Amino acid sequence: MSYGVQTLVPLPVLLPLFAAGLALALYRFPRAQRVISVVTLALVLAASVGLLIGADSGPVVVDVGGWAAPVGIDLVADRLSALMLVVSSTMLLAVLLYSLGQGIADDADDSVESIPVAIYHPTYLVLAAGVSNAFLSGDLFNLYVGFEVLLAASYVLLTLGGTGERIRAGSIYVVVGLVSSVIFLAAIALTYAAAGTVNLAQLSQRLPEIDPDVRLGIQLMLLLAFGIKAAIFPLSAWLPDSYPTAPAPVTAVFAGLLTKVGVYAIIRTQTLLFPDGRVDDVLMVLALLTMVVGILGAVAQNDIKRLLSFTLVSHIGFMLFGISLASEAGMSAAIFYVVHHITVQTTLFLVVGLVERRGGSTSLDRLGGLAKVAPGLAILFFVPAMNLAGIPPLSGFLGKVGLLEAGVTEGGALVWVLVVGSVLTSLLTLYAIVKAWNKAFWQAPPEDLPEVTMPATMVGPAAGLVVFGVALTVAAGPLYAYTDRAASTLMDGRSYVEAVFPGGAERGQGQSDKVGDTAKVQDDDPAPASPTAVPSSDATTGGTP
Amino acid sequence: MISAESVPNPPDLGLSMVPSLALVLAIGVLFTTGVYLLLERSLTRVLIGFVLVGNGANLLLLVAGGRAGGAPIVGLTATERMSDPLVQAMILTAIVITLGITAFVLAMAYRSWQLHGHDEVQDDLEDRRIARIAAENAPVYDDTDASDASTLDDEASTVRDDTSELGSGDRRRHDDGGRA
């Protein structure tokens, strides 16, 4: 935990925000915008890798503005945050390169960059800042701000160009986003009323002391807010409606990152704030329903993008399964699965963007024969598709094996139902993917298949992500070791609190401490009658505990 | 009383943790009306609903901060008489966020009005397609109980759907709007 590592912590938030302002100011110079975006996200990736190494020897904490933790806001990078940052910045960079490739190939006529002003790059950078802020936040309200930043950016990206179709999809997405934000805000208000703080480390100390029923209420409200963002059934209906209409790179980055930020928030709050596991059974049922309902939706689809959106919903259930086990093995497998799923889902949406370009459509009725005319594209689709379905030896298989192992170790009737449900979901995923493969790549090609050359600038990043997905498989051993360590930090929680409050400083710092002391002194004072002293000391400590 | 002894000439600030009933009622009314409006189909009404619920949440934060008090500046107010500054900071942040989102939704509602002549949130096309498939398959079952059954297709057709008629008519209206 040297000084050098600490300086890296704010960079994933600050750099994209500054770069966004710069890119907005340089809206007349698209080439400068591209350079700014690529350089910024590459730097963010480098900083994240540094954090990944630094956080392995204990959480890295930065007090923003120089104010110590309970008074000021802090950014905390522990193993989970750092790992999420590395994966998300890799995805952001790859998708950015893909969209640049698309823009260059299309001569900036039909690309995301040219619509309607040069808003794409600044918004994309703000999205990156919001995602990083959510991952790094050590404060519930700062987490809310991170969510709002990334949601506001995603509203703009989803409705780029303002076509009728995107406004239709955007309306649903924005309204659902608004509702989840308000629920989150109300949950923060209740948390503050009950515990008198929004600092996550301090909350983990105070929440065990408050009324268990109040705590349960707060937990459920936070779960509701994050559940909408993570698209957990029955809060998932918005996702397959809104994602497919956006431009391919935007859909890819949304599918990869946004729901996982919700999953991350669930992991963080469940492990740090509510370790008593009172809603684990509810989470298990929700995980099962999310898996099964999601994949049945995918099977019914006739459009690759919608099919993938439904598999996205379905596989959130796997992560929830790992979380609901509330064991180190389960959490570790869940984190591994998040990493795998971010990669594979982003890759598939990028490749589908290529499929749409080559075949002129994403509807399975109109596609065909792509395996013959574009064998390279077929390989690019086949590898991540099999990875998603969990075919050995790819990382999807390893993640599922880890989950099943953790579930079998845990035992219990409900867990066994979940184990069977997840195997069934894997098979149905394979069915849905094979159906898409058969129709798009093997059925007789349509007669009017246009001759399109695939620009290398688009194929390159997509191929890079496919290779990254395979690399996750190859490096699964070290990665699993890392997620094991991350999970043990999470399930313990003490190292997080100690990192935020070094030297064991705990409740009662700053102004609230003085108030508490004054009240205590007055209580000890024999002169005033105790009936008057007790309510007023309650009032002062309760007001600003 | 503690405060009476420590602070000379104390104003009556109502030093109690019991929140004002008026505030609690206002929060309740804002949330109920806001949720009602959020359930509407028109984006403008949804937006008004969001603003109401958002203000309800802001008031909730204010109540969460405890009693009212003096300005939280050291030297100006005795420590135990200060109001909680943190909730006010959070409310200000939330207000700014609400402002930005409101502007965006207004722009989206206007764009929807430009394109379609109204700002209603529309049905999803695939949902309608699946509803049609379900309707086509409906005769497989012979449901004798429901004599006056209307098919899903009939029901679907009563819902306004402008995405299928994004043709000349709406485009013309859009152009008129642009000229006006």
Boltz contact constraints between the chains, C-beta under 6 A:
constraints:
  - contact:
      token1: [A, 141]
      token2: [B, 90]
      max_distance: 6.0
  - contact:
      token1: [A, 148]
      token2: [B, 97]
      max_distance: 6.0
  - contact:
      token1: [A, 155]
      token2: [B, 104]
      max_distance: 6.0
  - contact:
      token1: [A, 162]
      token2: [B, 111]
      max_distance: 6.0
  - contact:
      token1: [A, 164]
      token2: [B, 115]
      max_distance: 6.0
  - contact:
      token1: [A, 164]
      token2: [B, 166]
      max_distance: 6.0
  - contact:
      token1: [A, 167]
      token2: [B, 111]
      max_distance: 6.0
  - contact:
      token1: [A, 167]
      token2: [B, 112]
      max_distance: 6.0
  - contact:
      token1: [A, 168]
      token2: [B, 122]
      max_distance: 6.0
  - contact:
      token1: [A, 171]
      token2: [B, 43]
      max_distance: 6.0
  - contact:
      token1: [A, 171]
      token2: [B, 121]
      max_distance: 6.0
  - contact:
      token1: [A, 175]
      token2: [B, 46]
      max_distance: 6.0
  - contact:
      token1: [A, 178]
      token2: [B, 50]
      max_distance: 6.0
  - contact:
      token1: [A, 182]
      token2: [B, 53]
      max_distance: 6.0
  - contact:
      token1: [A, 182]
      token2: [B, 54]
      max_distance: 6.0
  - contact:
      token1: [A, 182]
      token2: [B, 57]
      max_distance: 6.0
  - contact:
      token1: [A, 185]
      token2: [B, 57]
      max_distance: 6.0
  - contact:
      token1: [A, 185]
      token2: [B, 94]
      max_distance: 6.0
  - contact:
      token1: [A, 186]
      token2: [B, 57]
      max_distance: 6.0
  - contact:
      token1: [A, 186]
      token2: [B, 60]
      max_distance: 6.0
  - contact:
      token1: [A, 189]
      token2: [B, 60]
      max_distance: 6.0
  - contact:
      token1: [A, 189]
      token2: [B, 61]
      max_distance: 6.0
  - contact:
      token1: [A, 189]
      token2: [B, 64]
      max_distance: 6.0
  - contact:
      token1: [A, 192]
      token2: [B, 64]
      max_distance: 6.0
  - contact:
      token1: [A, 193]
      token2: [B, 64]
      max_distance: 6.0
  - contact:
      token1: [A, 241]
      token2: [B, 124]
      max_distance: 6.0
  - contact:
      token1: [A, 514]
      token2: [B, 79]
      max_distance: 6.0
  - contact:
      token1: [A, 515]
      token2: [B, 80]
      max_distance: 6.0
  - contact:
      token1: [A, 518]
      token2: [B, 80]
      max_distance: 6.0
  - contact:
      token1: [A, 522]
      token2: [B, 2]
      max_distance: 6.0
  - contact:
      token1: [A, 536]
      token2: [B, 2]
      max_distance: 6.0
  - contact:
      token1: [A, 539]
      token2: [B, 15]
      max_distance: 6.0
  - contact:
      token1: [A, 539]
      token2: [B, 16]
      max_distance: 6.0
  - contact:
      token1: [A, 539]
      token2: [B, 17]
      max_distance: 6.0
  - contact:
      token1: [A, 540]
      token2: [B, 80]
      max_distance: 6.0
  - contact:
      token1: [A, 542]
      token2: [B, 17]
      max_distance: 6.0
  - contact:
      token1: [A, 543]
      token2: [B, 66]
      max_distance: 6.0
  - contact:
      token1: [A, 543]
      token2: [B, 67]
      max_distance: 6.0
  - contact:
      token1: [A, 544]
      token2: [B, 84]
      max_distance: 6.0
